[in-house]
Amino acid sequence: MPLVHETDYGTPASTSETLVTLTIDGSQVTVPEGTSVMRASMDAGIEIPKLCATDMIDAFGSCRLCLVEIEGRAGLPASCTTPVAPGMVVSTQTNRLKDVRRGVMELYISDHPLDCLTCAANGDCELQDMAGAVGLRDVRYGYDGDNHVKARNNGDLNLKWAPKDESNPYFTFDPAKCIVCSRCVRACEEVQGTFALTIEGRGFDSRVSAGMHEDFVSSECVSCGACVQACPTATLIEKSVIEIGQPEHSVVTTCAYCGVGCSFKAEMRGEELVRMVPWKDGQANRGHSCVKGRFAYGYSSHKDRILNPMIREKITDPWREVTWDAAFAHVASEFRRIQYQYGRDSVGGITSSRCTNEETYLVQKLVRAGFRNNNVDTCARVCHSPTGYGLGQAFGTSAGTQNFDSVEKSDVVVIIGANPTDGHPVFASRLKKRLRQGAKLIVIDPRRIDIVRSPHVEASYHLPLKPGTNVAILTSLAHVIVTEGLFNEAFIRERCDWSEFEDWASFVADPHHSPEASEKFTGVPADLVRRAARLYATGGNGAIYYGLGVTEHSQGSTTVMAIANLAMVTGNIGRPGVGVNPLRGQNNVQGSCDMGSFPHELPGYRHISDDATRDIFEKLWGVKISNEPGLRIPNMLDAAVDGTFKGLYVQGEDILQSDPDTKHVAAGLAAMECVVVHDLFLNETANYAHVFLPGSSFLEKDGTFTNAERRINRVRKVMSPRNGYADWEVTQKMAQAMGLAWNYTHPSEIMDEIAATTPSFALVSYDYLDQVGSVQWPCNEAHPQGSPIMHVDGFVRGKGKFIRTEYVATDERTGPRFPLLLTTGRILSQYNVGAQTRRTENVVWHPEDRLEIHAHDAEQRGIRDGDWIKLMSRSGDTTLRALITDRVAPGVVYTTFHHPDTQANVITTDFSDWATNCPEYKVTAVQVSPSNGPTDWQRDYDEQARQSRRILSRLEPAE
């Protein structure tokens, strides 16, 4: 299996529809207008030498290696910066060009270390390749004199030399090998949009610098890897390549972190992963990456990983290792006993948004066909379940409307309750590029998130609303659009129910919903709201992107419907550049919902009560399926405390750390008699487990993930499962132990079953995905190429539905005891509960959760930056260190939830969305005070976790 080769065309492709024909080295070539001569040559199969050019960034023309001769023009223009013209005649290889190129290359090599045989880039060095391409055989200038290569010149300190920068945990920067091509600087600017790198000095004194002459880890660098990928030498190179050597084969797969769903080449030596390189043909990421996907894969081989099944009788007992067969037999026996003793509905399962579609499908199938109930739920319950409900009501389908490419056509972007630079950084880079090109930005968020103001990007309006008032602010935006006549009447009459619109319009037009009236709830100045509404309604293509700051509220579903109302009233649906776009948090949270992981829905979002849908699965599975919805996760925990729910299979989720009101979750788990945790590590939920089944990482399995834009991407196995089985095999063997006749031999067979039973997946197969790369559902006879844009000619439900969205204040209120409002979120370097990223070098950037607090609130409480503080709510308390900042307004505090020693969710309450039970993580009344150490709860929790993770030593066989 060879390395997956990607052609570098030198400059980006032109999007012009006008074609130009020219002649290159005697051959006619036809390309789009605006194409560079360099790229046109590559289209003709002619590779012009280059060093500063690469097709991920704009042409620069500094290396002078790609010079060509053009008939009728004087001099030697750079092919990368010269656009094609009709009738142009180009020569790429003449004696004059050969001499000039060799001379240029001699200058580069005269100031470059001659350690090619021991260099980590040996075999993957463009400088080395170009030296061979131009026929360089000697360096007439020699290697003495001024240089950047040697620490000393003739015994004297060489001030132009700089030592290696090893500060970044994932890559090294060696200035001695830098040719100052500026590719890294331009990649940081154009691709990532961070502007962390620059060229300092001039002429021969020029060098790459991170920040203000800082080391990489101290600078604004976000470690996305774009500079490393762009570097043509070993100046910037992965430490893993230095340690392991150059890869010898690669496999294209999909990242297992956030919902962007980036495609990567896993580059290997044997079964050892050398590096992850973003795949340029990946339609979600277009060759870009973030620190997690690019570098944070070390958790898959971390020493904490459990590789053998374990069981115990009580959660106070130490674990003991058993064989796989013994573990499966024990689970089957326990679940049968529990159902016999407590009834069929006394057990259930939780699917994983980190596992594949195929694995998730099998878990819900196990619950319905094996447990014979509908007690199945997924992590979307605590994140995007309101998206499913709200968009389903308004549009008729439970997913976002656009692909990520759509943002390139947006004129106005609204971000509400999302922090894309931290949560979805690759999409954020594409968004920032569009904003730098002139699109306008409106941010609705209690915090001043990074994208409000970052290099060359500034929001036109930031509406810093009070947490919990999303519905009020959105309804007031709609008020302005309706009362000022800014709505798209033609779109509404054609695509929506006009009578419902009239009812909704009369509702939002009421003065009670004006920005002036809403200001007392939201805290946002009315004039700011009015100007933002006018911009969204009249600024051209308007796109809305939202996240958990929308859904994780008591009115989460209402807020989603309010967002849908705004898109419909302005006609911003059904074409590129517009739409309603939920930014999904986990790699397959969209897929887990698609696969029927909710207790009321079968795969494809079809209600369990529908006889025709149940009949499809009953005939295929050979069982009778209950027509009654099962228990949601909160209901399972409540029933466990009540004594009626006793067994739970949890695949790849850590509900003890991720779900709200940690004490209640712990009480529910403790009341169960058989909790089966199927995961990579002994996570927090495993503290209350009786059976542990070791899981497999995304590198060790085949399957598919479905990202936030409904894109179904292949996951390909690059190494053997360290635990012996892929996760789908574990679930199948558990089903077989329970008497089910499952005999899948490959995940492709599971996808075939999904396609046969789920209309939106009807044409999806592994062969088709291998052929086209990826596809967005629905993919069926009506949409054989998939559906990049939804609702193009009409809504799935027929007519778009306008729904009244009355603001109802949450029951969680501030008061004298708890005067502050806590909201929670994520940070770039960490992911979800941190089980993966905390076991990588990413802890360099975020070793602990911190509480962001405004200086005014901190001063009132005698708190200084870095002090330990006690954070207390009606539910519980914890301690962590303070971070004084003006990102949050007075009266609001913020923290992340990545570290279990903080356990931020011991603070959050059990209030939830009225329609879906999605917890209200984003609004908790709290008090903050100085602290001298951990709370009693933290001490007790730490001791319980320590006791729970004991593993009996293996007994060695007697001789």
Buried (B, 14 or more C-beta within 10 A) or exposed (E): EEBBEEEBBBBBBBEEEEEBBBBBBEEEBEBBBBBBBBBBBBBBEBBBBBBBBBBBBBBBBBBBBBBBBBEEEEEBBBBBBBBBEEEBBBBBEEEEBEEBBBBBBBBBBBBBBEEBEEBBBBEBBBBBBBBEBBEBEEBEEEBEEEBBBBEEBEEEEBEBBBEEBBBBBBBBBBBBBBBBBBBBBBBBBBBBBBBBBBBEEEEEEBBBBBBEEBBBBEBBBBBBBBBBBBBBBBBBBBBBBBEBBBBBBBBBBBBBBBBBBBBBBBBBEEEEBBBBBBBBBBBBBBBBBBBBBBBBBBBBBEEEBBEBBBBBEEBEBEBBBBEBEEBBBBBBEBBBBBBEEBEEBBBBBBBBBBBBBBBBBBBBBBBBBBBBBBBBBBBBBBBBBBBBBBBBBBBBBBBBBBBBBBBBBBBBBBBBBBBBBBBBBBBBBBBBBBBBEEBBBBBBBBBBBBBBEBBEBEBBBBBBBBBBBBBBBBBBBBBBBBBEEBBBEEBBEEBBBEEBBEEBBEBBBEEBBBBBBBBEBBBBBBEBBBBBBBBBBBBBBBBBBBBBBBBBBBBBBBBBBBBBBBBBBBBBBBBBBBBBBBBBBBBBBBBBBBBBBBBBBBBBBBEBEEEEBBEBBBEEBEBEBBEEBBBBBBBBBBBBBEEBBBBBBBBBBBBBBBBBBBBBBBBBBBBBBBBBBBBBBBBBBBBBBBBBBBBBBBBBBBBBBBBBBBBBBBBBBBBEBBBBBBBBBBBBBBBBBBEBEBEBEEBBEBBBBBBEBBBBBBBBBBEBBEEEBBBBBBBBEEBEEBBBBBBEEEBBBEBBBBBBBEBEBBEBEBEEEBBBBBBBBBBBBBBBBBBBBBBBBBBBBBEEBBBBBBEEBBEEBEBEEEBBBBBBBEBBBBBBBBBBBEBBBBBBBBBBBBBBBBBBBBBBBBBBBBBBBBBBBBBBBBBBEBBEEBBEBBEEBBEBBEEBBEBEEEEEEEE
